[in-house]
Amino acid sequence: MLTVCFSGTGNSQYLAGRFSKIMGAECHLIEESADFAALFSAHGQIAFFYPVYGSEVPRIMREFVAAHQKDLAGKELMIFCTQMLFSGDGARVFTQLLAGVSYRVIYAEHFKMPNNIVNFALFKIKNGEAVKQTLASANEKLDQVCENIKNNVVVKRGFNPFSHFMGLWIQRKYYGMIERKAEKDVRISNACILCGECVAACPMRNLTIEEQNVIQHHNCTLCCRCVNLCPAKAITVLLHGKIKEQYQGVPEN
């Protein structure tokens, strides 16, 4: 079994790591310089983990799957989404990326995880003890998922018509406009200390340091990684107010 993961600020990576440990799966991030064609060829069962954005697969994952579509032919797929509240058909929409390819979905599930979107008044950033109950619930659900898979129990969360309606008409119909705006809407304030952490962390290589400035190249995938990692709180995407608190990721203990 192979686990393939994209994670913006660590939520999906945390669950992918836990899943892989329980299931004895080999685990890779899509940002790695691995031979994924060879990895897919060597495994019949593939588990995908990714965060849902507006009930949509993140652009970076969409592009990854497009590049490896033929490599996934004939595979048994497990699709696992992390979300803040709900995503409708966030797992089912992954299958739209495989049009014309034969495959079988043997499991699909959504996991509620802590919010990583800063400067959005409706959703507060929580860290430390404040997120432990959310993580405990996610861990419990993941443990049950692993048990189900071992016992050949098939679950396809988000594949029913109501979930499709909630995903398409409540979120995804409008998310495309937000995504396209976000690609070009990364701002770096004068608080920037040119530490380079954002440049190193960006999965899209969207940021570079040129002539003592951090420059964005209109290729943001809206993962919020740079926003939450910046030690000077100098980067914002779409929501450009002053950052009060950043998401610190899944606590180690």
C-alpha positions as CSV (number, residue, x, y, z in Angstrom):
1,M,0.0,0.0,0.0
2,L,1.2,3.5,-0.9
3,T,0.2,6.8,0.8
4,V,0.5,10.0,-1.2
5,C,-0.1,13.3,0.5
6,F,-0.3,17.0,0.0
7,S,-0.6,19.1,3.2
8,G,-0.7,22.9,3.5
9,T,0.1,23.4,7.2
10,G,0.4,19.8,8.4
11,N,-3.1,18.5,9.1
12,S,-3.3,16.1,6.2
13,Q,0.3,15.1,6.6
14,Y,-0.4,14.2,10.2
15,L,-3.2,11.9,9.3
16,A,-1.3,10.4,6.4
17,G,1.6,9.6,8.7
18,R,-0.7,8.0,11.3
19,F,-2.6,6.0,8.6
20,S,0.6,4.8,7.0
21,K,2.0,3.6,10.4
22,I,-1.2,1.7,11.2
23,M,-1.5,0.2,7.7
24,G,2.2,-0.5,7.0
25,A,2.0,1.8,4.0
26,E,4.9,3.6,2.3
27,C,4.2,7.4,2.6
28,H,5.3,10.2,0.3
29,L,4.5,13.9,0.0
30,I,3.8,15.0,-3.6
31,E,6.5,17.7,-3.3
32,E,9.2,15.1,-3.0
33,S,11.5,14.4,-5.9
34,A,10.5,10.8,-5.9
35,D,9.9,8.5,-8.9
36,F,6.1,8.4,-8.5
37,A,5.5,6.5,-11.7
38,A,7.6,3.7,-10.3
39,L,6.0,3.9,-6.9
40,F,2.5,3.7,-8.4
41,S,3.6,0.8,-10.6
42,A,4.8,-1.1,-7.5
43,H,1.6,-0.7,-5.5
44,G,-1.9,-1.8,-6.2
45,Q,-3.6,0.2,-3.4
46,I,-3.1,4.0,-3.2
47,A,-4.3,6.2,-0.4
48,F,-4.5,10.0,-1.2
49,F,-4.6,12.6,1.6
50,Y,-5.3,16.3,0.9
51,P,-7.0,19.3,2.4
52,V,-10.3,20.4,0.8
53,Y,-10.6,24.0,-0.4
54,G,-14.1,25.0,-1.2
55,S,-15.1,21.4,-1.7
56,E,-12.3,21.2,-4.4
57,V,-9.0,19.3,-4.7
58,P,-6.1,21.8,-4.3
59,R,-4.7,22.9,-7.6
60,I,-1.3,21.4,-6.7
61,M,-2.9,18.0,-6.2
62,R,-5.0,18.3,-9.3
63,E,-1.8,19.0,-11.4
64,F,0.0,16.1,-9.7
65,V,-2.9,13.7,-10.5
66,A,-3.1,15.0,-14.1
67,A,0.6,14.2,-14.5
68,H,0.2,10.7,-13.2
69,Q,-3.3,9.8,-14.4
70,K,-2.2,6.8,-16.5
71,D,-0.1,5.5,-13.7
72,L,-3.3,5.2,-11.6
73,A,-5.1,2.9,-14.1
74,G,-6.3,-0.3,-12.5
75,K,-5.6,0.8,-8.9
76,E,-7.7,0.6,-5.8
77,L,-8.0,4.0,-4.3
78,M,-8.6,5.4,-0.8
79,I,-9.4,9.1,-0.8
80,F,-9.1,11.0,2.5
81,C,-9.9,14.7,2.9
82,T,-9.2,17.1,5.7
83,Q,-11.7,19.9,6.2
84,M,-12.5,22.7,8.6
85,L,-16.3,22.3,8.8
86,F,-17.8,20.4,5.8
87,S,-16.8,19.8,2.2
88,G,-19.8,18.0,0.7
89,D,-18.3,15.8,-2.0
90,G,-14.6,16.8,-1.4
91,A,-13.5,13.1,-1.7
92,R,-15.8,12.3,-4.7
93,V,-14.6,15.2,-6.7
94,F,-11.1,13.6,-6.8
95,T,-12.5,11.0,-9.1
96,Q,-13.3,13.6,-11.7
97,L,-9.5,13.9,-12.2
98,L,-9.4,10.3,-13.5
99,A,-11.9,10.5,-16.4
100,G,-11.2,7.8,-18.9
101,V,-9.1,5.8,-16.4
102,S,-10.2,2.5,-14.9
103,Y,-9.9,2.4,-11.1
104,R,-11.9,1.3,-8.0
105,V,-12.6,3.5,-4.9
106,I,-12.5,1.2,-1.9
107,Y,-12.7,3.9,0.8
108,A,-13.4,7.7,1.0
109,E,-13.7,9.7,4.2
110,H,-13.6,13.3,5.4
111,F,-11.9,14.4,8.6
112,K,-12.5,17.6,10.6
113,M,-9.2,19.3,11.5
114,P,-8.2,22.6,13.0
115,N,-8.6,25.8,11.0
116,N,-5.5,27.3,9.4
117,I,-7.1,30.3,7.7
118,V,-6.0,33.5,9.4
119,N,-7.8,36.8,9.4
120,F,-11.3,35.3,8.8
121,A,-13.5,36.5,11.6
122,L,-15.9,33.6,11.5
123,F,-13.3,31.0,12.1
124,K,-10.8,31.6,14.9
125,I,-7.3,30.2,14.9
126,K,-6.8,27.7,17.7
127,N,-3.6,26.0,18.9
128,G,-2.3,23.8,21.7
129,E,-4.9,22.5,24.1
130,A,-7.7,24.1,22.1
131,V,-7.3,21.7,19.2
132,K,-6.7,18.5,21.1
133,Q,-10.4,17.4,21.2
134,T,-10.6,17.9,17.4
135,L,-7.5,15.8,16.9
136,A,-8.7,13.1,19.3
137,S,-11.9,12.8,17.3
138,A,-9.9,12.7,14.0
139,N,-7.6,10.0,15.4
140,E,-10.6,7.9,16.6
141,K,-12.2,8.1,13.2
142,L,-8.9,7.3,11.4
143,D,-8.4,4.3,13.6
144,Q,-11.9,3.0,12.7
145,V,-11.2,3.7,9.0
146,C,-8.1,1.5,9.2
147,E,-10.0,-1.2,10.9
148,N,-12.7,-1.1,8.3
149,I,-10.2,-1.3,5.4
150,K,-8.5,-4.3,7.1
151,N,-11.9,-6.0,7.2
152,N,-12.8,-5.1,3.6
153,V,-15.6,-2.7,4.7
154,V,-16.2,-0.2,1.9
155,V,-17.3,3.4,2.8
156,K,-17.6,6.2,0.3
157,R,-18.3,9.5,2.2
158,G,-19.4,12.3,-0.1
159,F,-20.5,10.1,-3.0
160,N,-24.3,10.6,-2.6
161,P,-26.4,13.2,-4.5
162,F,-26.9,15.4,-1.4
163,S,-23.2,15.6,-0.8
164,H,-22.7,16.4,-4.5
165,F,-25.2,19.2,-4.2
166,M,-23.6,20.6,-1.1
167,G,-20.2,20.5,-2.6
168,L,-21.0,21.9,-6.0
169,W,-23.7,24.5,-5.4
170,I,-22.7,25.6,-1.9
171,Q,-19.0,25.8,-2.4
172,R,-17.3,24.6,-5.6
173,K,-19.4,26.8,-7.9
174,Y,-17.8,29.9,-6.3
175,Y,-14.4,28.6,-5.3
176,G,-12.9,28.7,-8.7
177,M,-13.1,32.5,-8.7
178,I,-11.5,32.6,-5.3
179,E,-8.7,30.3,-6.4
180,R,-7.9,32.3,-9.5
181,K,-7.8,35.5,-7.5
182,A,-5.6,33.9,-4.8
183,E,-3.0,32.8,-7.4
184,K,-2.0,36.5,-7.8
185,D,-3.0,37.9,-4.4
186,V,0.0,37.2,-2.2
187,R,1.2,40.3,-0.4
188,I,4.4,40.8,1.6
189,S,4.4,43.7,3.9
190,N,7.3,45.9,5.1
191,A,7.6,43.8,8.2
192,C,9.4,41.1,6.1
193,I,12.8,40.3,7.5
194,L,14.0,38.4,4.3
195,C,14.6,35.2,6.3
196,G,13.6,33.1,3.3
197,E,11.4,30.7,5.2
198,C,8.4,31.3,2.9
199,V,10.6,30.8,-0.2
200,A,11.8,27.4,1.1
201,A,8.4,26.3,2.3
202,C,6.2,27.2,-0.7
203,P,5.2,24.0,-2.5
204,M,4.6,25.9,-5.8
205,R,7.9,27.8,-5.8
206,N,5.8,30.9,-6.0
207,L,8.1,33.0,-3.9
208,T,11.7,34.2,-4.6
209,I,14.0,36.8,-3.0
210,E,15.1,39.3,-5.6
211,E,16.9,42.6,-4.9
212,Q,16.1,42.5,-1.2
213,N,12.4,41.8,-1.7
214,V,10.2,38.7,-1.6
215,I,8.6,38.5,-5.0
216,Q,5.5,36.4,-5.8
217,H,5.0,34.9,-9.2
218,H,1.2,34.5,-9.5
219,N,1.3,30.8,-8.8
220,C,-0.2,30.4,-5.3
221,T,-2.2,27.2,-4.5
222,L,-3.8,28.8,-1.4
223,C,-2.3,26.4,1.1
224,C,-1.7,29.1,3.7
225,R,1.7,27.6,4.6
226,C,3.7,30.8,4.1
227,V,1.1,32.9,6.0
228,N,1.3,30.6,9.0
229,L,5.0,30.1,9.0
230,C,6.2,33.7,8.5
231,P,8.0,34.7,11.8
232,A,7.3,38.3,11.1
233,K,3.6,37.8,10.1
234,A,4.4,39.7,6.9
235,I,2.6,37.5,4.4
236,T,-1.1,37.4,3.6
237,V,-3.2,35.8,0.9
238,L,-6.6,37.1,-0.1
239,L,-7.3,38.3,3.5
240,H,-4.9,41.2,4.1
241,G,-5.6,42.4,7.6
242,K,-3.1,42.4,10.4
243,I,-2.4,38.9,11.5
244,K,-3.1,38.3,15.2
245,E,-2.5,34.6,15.4
246,Q,-1.0,31.9,13.1
247,Y,-1.9,28.2,13.1
248,Q,1.1,26.3,14.6
249,G,0.1,22.9,13.2
250,V,-0.6,19.7,15.0
251,P,0.8,19.6,18.6
252,E,3.6,17.1,19.0
253,N,2.1,15.7,22.2
